[in-house]
Amino acid sequence: MSGKPLRVLIVEDWEPDAALTLRALRAAGYEPDHKRVETREELIDALASETWSVILCDYSLPTLDAPTALAIVRERNKDIPFIIVSGTVGEETAIAAMRGGANDYFLKGRLARLGSSIERELRDAEERRRRREAEAAVAQGRERFRLIVENSSDFVSIVDAEGTVRYQSPTIERVLGHDATAVTGSAFIDLVHPEDRAEVRRVFEEVMASAGSTLASAKPSGAG
């Protein structure tokens, strides 16, 4: 039975240690598709040319160390789980590396938890990716809204439940001569012609009352 596919970039200068790590991954149920690099140049090339699920990095190599490798990864906006696998790193050094952005660390002779650590970090990385996509979608929606209202022939006001203007499109400057920034924070009713204020206030109060009753009916049973 084949294991779970895993794209692994191993930053390691000794092949037997890389083989030890791969055995630990297979024992944890993964089927690693891997590449081993030793130098800064090889790491940069691997990051640029391929996509990786996780990076497993020895702490100290002849021409590269884990903090430098981590900096190279993060400078390229690569949100890839970065785990230190070393035979010599001390606890204080490992903790410092994790404070610097490493996700976990293991001694080469103690890899029993490596698989579960990778599973957790992959799950967290996926959650971060979804959150970034959601934030980007919100930002895109806000930008679309801004373009629509700022290029509309009508002016648009957003008010809260108390009737305070929280957003005012700049079109109001062309329509009524008011400064949009100055209007924000004021009562929207002040923008209405005096003869129409009573009717507009009545409609506003009806809308808010209707919204309140809708929210109340949607409230889960037993909620306080």
C-alpha positions as CSV (number, residue, x, y, z in Angstrom):
1,M,0.0,0.0,0.0
2,S,1.5,3.3,-1.1
3,G,1.9,6.2,1.5
4,K,0.7,9.7,1.4
5,P,2.6,11.7,-1.3
6,L,5.0,14.3,0.2
7,R,7.3,16.7,-1.7
8,V,10.3,17.0,0.6
9,L,13.3,19.4,0.2
10,I,16.1,18.1,2.3
11,V,18.9,20.5,3.2
12,E,21.6,18.0,4.2
13,D,25.3,17.4,3.3
14,W,25.5,13.7,4.2
15,E,23.5,11.2,2.2
16,P,23.2,8.6,4.9
17,D,21.4,11.1,7.2
18,A,19.1,12.1,4.4
19,A,18.3,8.4,3.9
20,L,17.6,8.0,7.7
21,T,15.1,10.9,7.5
22,L,13.4,9.4,4.4
23,R,13.0,6.0,6.3
24,A,11.4,7.9,9.2
25,L,8.9,9.5,6.7
26,R,8.0,6.2,5.1
27,A,7.5,4.6,8.5
28,A,5.1,7.5,9.3
29,G,3.0,6.6,6.3
30,Y,4.5,9.1,3.7
31,E,5.8,8.4,0.3
32,P,8.4,11.2,-0.1
33,D,9.3,12.6,-3.4
34,H,12.5,14.4,-2.4
35,K,15.5,16.4,-3.4
36,R,18.7,16.9,-1.4
37,V,20.6,20.2,-1.5
38,E,23.7,21.3,0.3
39,T,24.5,24.9,-0.7
40,R,22.8,28.3,-0.8
41,E,22.7,28.3,-4.6
42,E,21.2,24.8,-4.7
43,L,18.5,25.8,-2.2
44,I,17.6,29.0,-4.1
45,D,17.4,27.0,-7.4
46,A,15.2,24.3,-5.8
47,L,12.8,26.9,-4.3
48,A,12.5,28.7,-7.7
49,S,12.1,25.7,-9.9
50,E,9.8,23.3,-7.8
51,T,7.0,23.3,-5.3
52,W,7.7,21.7,-1.9
53,S,5.4,20.5,0.9
54,V,8.0,20.7,3.6
55,I,11.7,21.6,4.1
56,L,13.8,19.4,6.4
57,C,17.1,21.2,7.2
58,D,20.2,20.1,9.1
59,Y,21.3,22.9,11.5
60,S,24.9,23.3,10.3
61,L,26.4,22.5,6.9
62,P,29.8,23.4,5.6
63,T,28.5,26.5,3.7
64,L,25.0,26.9,5.1
65,D,23.2,26.9,8.4
66,A,19.5,26.5,9.3
67,P,18.9,30.2,10.2
68,T,20.3,31.3,6.8
69,A,18.4,28.7,4.9
70,L,15.2,29.8,6.8
71,A,15.8,33.4,5.9
72,I,16.3,32.4,2.2
73,V,12.9,30.6,2.2
74,R,11.0,33.4,4.0
75,E,12.5,36.1,1.9
76,R,10.9,34.5,-1.1
77,N,7.5,34.5,0.6
78,K,7.5,30.8,0.8
79,D,5.1,29.7,3.6
80,I,6.6,26.2,3.6
81,P,6.9,24.2,6.9
82,F,10.5,24.4,7.9
83,I,11.7,21.7,10.3
84,I,15.2,21.4,11.7
85,V,16.6,17.8,11.8
86,S,20.1,17.8,13.3
87,G,22.4,15.6,15.2
88,T,24.1,18.3,17.2
89,V,21.7,21.2,17.8
90,G,21.2,22.0,21.5
91,E,17.8,22.8,23.0
92,E,18.6,26.6,23.5
93,T,19.8,26.8,19.8
94,A,16.7,25.0,18.6
95,I,14.4,27.2,20.6
96,A,16.1,30.3,19.2
97,A,15.6,28.9,15.7
98,M,11.9,28.3,16.3
99,R,11.6,31.9,17.6
100,G,13.2,32.9,14.3
101,G,10.5,31.1,12.3
102,A,11.4,27.4,12.2
103,N,8.3,25.2,12.8
104,D,9.9,22.4,14.8
105,Y,13.1,20.6,15.4
106,F,14.3,17.0,15.9
107,L,17.5,15.2,16.7
108,K,18.4,12.8,14.0
109,G,18.3,9.8,16.3
110,R,14.8,10.7,17.6
111,L,12.5,11.0,14.6
112,A,9.5,9.0,15.8
113,R,7.4,12.2,16.0
114,L,8.5,13.6,12.7
115,G,5.5,12.3,10.8
116,S,3.0,13.7,13.2
117,S,4.8,17.1,13.3
118,I,4.7,17.3,9.5
119,E,1.0,16.4,9.4
120,R,0.3,19.2,11.9
121,E,2.4,21.8,10.1
122,L,0.8,20.9,6.7
123,R,-2.6,21.4,8.2
124,D,-1.6,24.7,9.7
125,A,0.0,25.9,6.4
126,E,-3.3,25.0,4.6
127,E,-5.3,27.0,7.1
128,R,-3.0,30.0,6.6
129,R,-3.4,29.6,2.9
130,R,-7.2,29.6,3.2
131,R,-7.1,32.6,5.5
132,R,-4.9,34.5,3.0
133,E,-7.3,33.7,0.2
134,A,-10.3,34.8,2.3
135,E,-8.5,38.1,3.2
136,A,-7.6,38.7,-0.4
137,A,-11.2,38.1,-1.5
138,V,-12.4,40.6,1.1
139,A,-9.9,43.1,0.0
140,Q,-10.9,42.6,-3.6
141,G,-14.5,43.0,-2.7
142,R,-13.8,46.2,-0.9
143,E,-11.8,47.6,-3.9
144,R,-14.6,46.6,-6.2
145,F,-17.1,48.4,-4.0
146,R,-14.9,51.5,-3.8
147,L,-14.6,51.7,-7.6
148,I,-18.4,51.2,-8.0
149,V,-19.5,53.9,-5.5
150,E,-16.8,56.4,-6.4
151,N,-17.7,56.3,-10.0
152,S,-21.4,56.3,-9.5
153,S,-23.5,59.4,-10.3
154,D,-25.3,58.9,-7.0
155,F,-23.7,59.4,-3.6
156,V,-23.6,56.4,-1.3
157,S,-23.7,56.5,2.5
158,I,-23.2,53.6,4.9
159,V,-24.8,54.2,8.3
160,D,-24.8,52.2,11.6
161,A,-27.9,51.3,13.7
162,E,-27.8,54.7,15.3
163,G,-27.9,56.5,12.0
164,T,-24.3,57.6,12.1
165,V,-22.5,57.9,8.8
166,R,-19.6,55.4,8.7
167,Y,-18.7,55.8,5.1
168,Q,-19.5,58.5,2.6
169,S,-18.7,58.3,-1.1
170,P,-16.9,61.3,-2.5
171,T,-19.7,61.8,-5.0
172,I,-21.5,63.9,-2.3
173,E,-19.0,66.7,-3.0
174,R,-20.3,67.0,-6.6
175,V,-24.0,66.5,-5.7
176,L,-24.4,68.5,-2.5
177,G,-21.1,70.2,-2.0
178,H,-20.3,68.5,1.3
179,D,-16.9,67.3,2.2
180,A,-17.1,63.4,2.3
181,T,-14.5,63.2,5.2
182,A,-16.3,65.8,7.2
183,V,-19.7,64.1,6.8
184,T,-18.3,60.8,8.1
185,G,-19.2,60.5,11.8
186,S,-22.2,62.8,11.6
187,A,-25.9,61.8,11.7
188,F,-27.2,60.8,8.2
189,I,-30.5,62.6,8.8
190,D,-28.6,65.9,8.6
191,L,-28.0,65.2,4.9
192,V,-31.7,64.9,4.2
193,H,-33.7,68.0,3.2
194,P,-35.6,69.3,6.3
195,E,-39.0,68.7,4.7
196,D,-38.2,65.0,4.1
197,R,-36.5,64.2,7.5
198,A,-39.6,63.0,9.3
199,E,-40.5,60.5,6.6
200,V,-36.9,59.3,6.1
201,R,-36.5,58.9,9.9
202,R,-39.7,56.8,10.0
203,V,-38.5,54.5,7.1
204,F,-35.1,54.2,8.8
205,E,-36.6,53.1,12.1
206,E,-38.9,50.6,10.4
207,V,-36.0,49.1,8.5
208,M,-33.9,48.8,11.7
209,A,-36.9,47.3,13.6
210,S,-37.4,44.8,10.9
211,A,-33.6,43.9,10.9
212,G,-33.7,43.5,14.6
213,S,-36.7,41.1,14.5
214,T,-35.0,39.1,11.8
215,L,-31.9,38.7,13.8
216,A,-33.9,37.7,16.9
217,S,-35.8,35.0,15.0
218,A,-32.5,33.6,13.7
219,K,-31.0,33.5,17.1
220,P,-30.3,29.8,18.3
221,S,-32.7,28.5,20.9
222,G,-31.4,28.9,24.4
223,A,-28.8,31.5,23.4
224,G,-28.4,34.3,25.9
